[in-house]
Amino acid sequence: MKFLFDLFPVILFFIAFKAYDIYVATAVAIAATFAQIGWVWFRHRKVETMLWVSLVIIAIFGGATLILQDESFIKWKPSVLYWLFAVVLLLAHAIFKKNLIRIMMKEQIVLPEPIWARLNASWAAFFAMMGAINLYVAFNFSTETWVNFKLFGFMGLMLVFIVLQGLMLNRYMEDKEDNEA
């Protein structure tokens, strides 16, 4: 359910684009992101940093799209967000010696330290690649194709990447019960 909630602004963007145009869809995505944050704040009295970052980026790039009536800005938004994720993962590890992937997943799986480092690097590389793919599709295909790819292509790539990560991690995962004995 959280997955669908996280996709809420993207899904509404897609629907608004299909019903109207890129500018209405952009305004809907901005409003949906504000609503999403409002709902999270109302329910938990805390909003994750990633959601705030997403709001700032959609407000800046979406706002520029609406004010300047130039769809190029909204097309850059996913790339900027993905590249920001990649940079944060790499800098947190290199400068602060914090593996953010490990911090997020340590309750679910136990892995040897070198594998955590590889996992962190692979997620950073994946996000960097996603940013590049977004720009390729955004500026080499129609806006319609880009919007479809933004929802379905990114979701498909993410699913394939997660499955591949799971297959790679399976051979390294330590049984939590073995560690607790």
C-alpha positions in Angstrom: 0.0 0.0 0.0 2.9 2.4 0.8 4.2 1.8 -2.8 0.9 3.1 -4.2 0.8 6.0 -1.8 4.4 6.9 -2.9 3.2 6.8 -6.5 0.1 8.9 -5.8 1.5 12.1 -7.5 2.9 10.3 -10.5 -0.4 8.4 -11.0 -2.4 11.6 -10.8 0.1 13.3 -13.1 -0.5 10.5 -15.6 -4.3 10.7 -15.4 -4.3 14.5 -15.7 -2.0 14.4 -18.7 -4.2 11.9 -20.5 -7.3 13.9 -19.7 -5.8 17.4 -20.3 -2.2 18.3 -21.0 1.3 18.6 -19.5 0.6 21.9 -17.8 -2.6 20.7 -16.0 -0.7 17.4 -15.1 2.1 19.4 -13.7 -0.2 21.5 -11.5 -1.9 18.3 -10.4 1.4 16.7 -9.5 2.4 19.7 -7.4 -0.9 19.8 -5.6 -0.8 16.0 -5.1 2.6 16.2 -3.5 1.5 18.9 -1.1 -1.6 16.8 -0.3 0.6 13.8 0.2 2.8 15.6 2.7 -0.3 17.0 4.5 -1.7 13.5 4.8 1.6 12.1 6.2 1.9 15.0 8.6 -1.7 14.5 9.8 -1.2 10.8 10.3 2.3 10.6 11.7 3.3 14.2 12.8 6.5 13.5 10.9 7.4 13.7 7.2 10.4 11.8 5.8 13.2 13.9 4.3 12.8 12.2 0.9 9.2 13.4 0.7 10.3 17.0 1.5 13.0 16.8 -1.2 10.5 15.5 -3.7 8.2 18.4 -2.9 11.0 21.0 -3.3 12.0 19.5 -6.6 8.4 19.3 -8.0 7.7 22.8 -6.8 10.8 24.2 -8.5 10.7 22.3 -11.8 6.9 22.2 -11.9 6.6 25.8 -11.0 9.1 26.7 -13.8 7.1 24.6 -16.2 3.9 26.5 -15.4 5.4 30.0 -15.2 7.4 29.7 -18.3 5.0 27.4 -20.2 8.0 25.2 -21.1 7.6 21.4 -20.5 11.4 20.9 -20.5 11.5 21.7 -16.8 9.1 19.1 -15.7 11.0 16.6 -17.9 14.2 17.3 -16.0 12.5 16.7 -12.6 12.9 12.9 -12.4 16.5 13.1 -13.5 17.4 15.7 -10.9 15.6 13.6 -8.2 17.4 10.3 -9.3 20.8 12.0 -9.5 20.3 13.6 -6.1 19.5 10.1 -4.6 22.7 8.8 -6.3 24.8 11.6 -5.0 23.4 11.3 -1.4 24.1 7.6 -1.3 27.7 8.0 -2.5 28.5 11.0 -0.4 27.0 9.6 2.8 29.2 6.5 2.3 32.4 8.4 1.3 32.3 11.4 3.6 30.2 10.3 6.6 30.9 6.5 6.4 27.1 5.9 6.5 25.7 3.3 4.2 22.1 4.5 3.7 20.9 1.3 2.0 22.1 -0.6 5.1 20.4 1.8 7.4 17.1 1.4 5.6 17.3 -2.4 5.2 19.2 -3.7 8.2 16.1 -4.8 10.0 15.0 -6.9 7.0 18.3 -8.6 6.0 21.7 -9.4 7.4 24.6 -9.1 4.9 28.4 -9.1 5.2 29.8 -5.5 5.2 31.4 -5.7 1.7 28.1 -6.7 0.2 26.4 -3.7 1.9 29.0 -1.4 0.2 28.3 -3.1 -3.1 24.6 -2.8 -2.7 24.9 0.9 -1.9 27.1 1.5 -4.9 24.7 -0.5 -7.2 21.7 1.6 -6.1 23.6 4.8 -6.7 24.6 3.6 -10.2 21.0 2.5 -10.8 19.7 6.0 -9.9 22.3 7.7 -12.0 21.3 5.5 -15.0 17.6 6.2 -14.4 18.3 9.9 -14.6 20.2 9.5 -17.9 17.4 7.2 -19.3 14.8 9.8 -18.3 16.6 12.6 -20.3 17.0 10.3 -23.3 13.3 9.4 -23.4 12.2 13.0 -22.5 14.2 14.7 -25.3 14.2 12.0 -28.0 10.5 11.0 -28.0 7.2 12.7 -27.7 5.8 14.0 -24.5 3.1 11.3 -24.6 5.8 8.6 -24.8 7.8 10.2 -21.9 4.7 10.4 -19.7 3.9 6.7 -20.4 7.6 5.8 -19.7 7.7 7.9 -16.6 5.0 5.7 -15.0 5.3 2.3 -16.6 9.0 2.3 -17.8 10.4 3.5 -14.5 8.3 1.1 -12.6 9.3 -1.8 -14.8 13.0 -0.9 -14.6 12.7 -0.6 -10.8 11.0 -4.0 -10.6 13.7 -5.7 -12.8 16.5 -4.1 -10.7 15.0 -5.2 -7.4 14.5 -8.7 -8.6 18.1 -8.8 -9.9 19.3 -7.4 -6.5 17.3 -10.1 -4.7 18.9 -12.8 -6.8 22.4 -11.4 -6.2 21.8 -10.9 -2.5 20.3 -14.3 -1.9 23.7 -16.1 -2.0 25.1 -13.6 0.6 22.2 -13.4 3.0 22.8 -14.7 6.4 20.0 -16.4 8.3 18.9 -14.0 11.1 18.2 -17.0 13.3 21.7 -18.3 12.9 23.1 -14.9 14.0 20.9 -14.8 17.1 21.8 -18.3 18.3 
